Amino acid sequence: MSGLRDNVPRLPHAAPFLLLDRVVEVSDRAGAFLKLVTAADPCVGPDGVLPASFLLEALAQGGGALLGSRNGPQAGYLAAVDDFRTLGDVRAGDVLRIEVEVLRHFAGAVLIRGRVLVGDELRAEGRVTLALPR
């Protein structure tokens, strides 16, 4: 995988809803991104756990950032979720590695497979469909 020129994900999101902090690597069909989960993050619950819905959103944003690395930020949206599952808690202090891969391009949509890891431990995985602007 080749590196991206800058390390900031290209997304039409703003804080506090931007869930990717750094681009690790991107290629034409795959990408990896980092997210540092902090106790000050407004998405983290009072128990210090990042809810699963934000893990799903991080996968979708990873897909959007991958597509944006080629075409610039796109105002697409999460259109479908398939076979998403969580395998463990994500807590304040964890560094997430979000890995995404384009599986298929449709007319106006892209199917992406993604994984969320903490270290070498898989915490969530699934497929998302991103609808693209026309």
DRENRO-235315 format. One record per residue (C-alpha): x, y, z; residue in three letters. Coordinates in steps of 0.2 Angstrom, whole numbers. Example, Ala and Ser with C-alpha at 12.3 -4.5 7.8 and 13.67 -1.06 7.14 Angstrom:
px, py, pz, code
62, -22, 39, ALA;
68, -5, 36, SER;
This chain:
px, py, pz, code
0, 0, 0, MET;
6, 17, -4, SER;
6, 31, 8, GLY;
-6, 46, 7, LEU;
2, 63, 4, ARG;
-5, 70, 20, ASP;
-10, 61, 36, ASN;
-27, 69, 38, VAL;
-43, 60, 32, PRO;
-52, 69, 19, ARG;
-70, 68, 25, LEU;
-85, 81, 25, PRO;
-86, 78, 44, HIS;
-81, 89, 58, ALA;
-77, 87, 76, ALA;
-84, 79, 87, PRO;
-91, 67, 74, PHE;
-75, 65, 64, LEU;
-70, 47, 70, LEU;
-54, 45, 61, LEU;
-38, 54, 67, ASP;
-25, 49, 55, ARG;
-22, 40, 39, VAL;
-10, 26, 40, VAL;
-10, 20, 22, GLU;
-21, 19, 7, VAL;
-21, 11, -10, SER;
-34, 10, -24, ASP;
-44, -3, -15, ARG;
-39, -3, 4, ALA;
-35, 9, 18, GLY;
-30, 9, 36, ALA;
-34, 23, 48, PHE;
-31, 27, 67, LEU;
-43, 34, 80, LYS;
-37, 37, 98, LEU;
-51, 35, 110, VAL;
-50, 47, 124, THR;
-61, 50, 140, ALA;
-64, 67, 134, ALA;
-72, 61, 118, ASP;
-90, 65, 118, PRO;
-94, 49, 110, CYS;
-87, 39, 124, VAL;
-100, 34, 137, GLY;
-99, 38, 156, PRO;
-92, 20, 158, ASP;
-78, 24, 147, GLY;
-84, 12, 133, VAL;
-86, 18, 115, LEU;
-103, 12, 109, PRO;
-104, 0, 95, ALA;
-114, 12, 84, SER;
-98, 23, 83, PHE;
-87, 8, 78, LEU;
-99, 6, 63, LEU;
-98, 24, 59, GLU;
-79, 23, 60, ALA;
-80, 9, 47, LEU;
-91, 20, 36, ALA;
-80, 35, 38, GLN;
-65, 24, 34, GLY;
-73, 19, 18, GLY;
-77, 37, 14, GLY;
-59, 42, 18, ALA;
-53, 29, 6, LEU;
-64, 35, -8, LEU;
-60, 53, -3, GLY;
-41, 49, -5, SER;
-44, 47, -24, ARG;
-58, 59, -27, ASN;
-59, 72, -13, GLY;
-72, 72, 0, PRO;
-89, 66, -5, GLN;
-106, 69, 2, ALA;
-111, 51, 2, GLY;
-120, 42, 15, TYR;
-121, 25, 24, LEU;
-135, 16, 14, ALA;
-133, -2, 21, ALA;
-125, -12, 35, VAL;
-122, -31, 32, ASP;
-116, -44, 45, ASP;
-109, -31, 57, PHE;
-103, -38, 74, ARG;
-94, -32, 89, THR;
-81, -44, 98, LEU;
-76, -34, 113, GLY;
-77, -17, 121, ASP;
-67, -2, 115, VAL;
-63, 9, 130, ARG;
-55, 26, 133, ALA;
-36, 24, 130, GLY;
-38, 12, 116, ASP;
-30, 16, 99, VAL;
-41, 9, 85, LEU;
-35, 3, 68, ARG;
-49, 4, 56, ILE;
-45, -6, 40, GLU;
-57, -5, 25, VAL;
-57, -13, 8, GLU;
-68, -10, -7, VAL;
-76, -26, -12, LEU;
-87, -20, -26, ARG;
-93, -4, -35, HIS;
-111, -3, -40, PHE;
-120, 11, -50, ALA;
-120, 25, -37, GLY;
-114, 14, -22, ALA;
-98, 5, -15, VAL;
-98, -11, -5, LEU;
-84, -10, 8, ILE;
-78, -23, 21, ARG;
-70, -17, 37, GLY;
-62, -22, 53, ARG;
-59, -12, 69, VAL;
-43, -18, 79, LEU;
-35, -14, 95, VAL;
-18, -20, 94, GLY;
-19, -37, 86, ASP;
-36, -40, 93, GLU;
-52, -39, 82, LEU;
-66, -29, 91, ARG;
-78, -26, 76, ALA;
-81, -31, 58, GLU;
-94, -30, 45, GLY;
-98, -24, 28, ARG;
-106, -7, 23, VAL;
-113, 0, 8, THR;
-110, 19, 4, LEU;
-121, 28, -8, ALA;
-112, 41, -18, LEU;
-118, 57, -24, PRO;
-124, 58, -42, ARG;
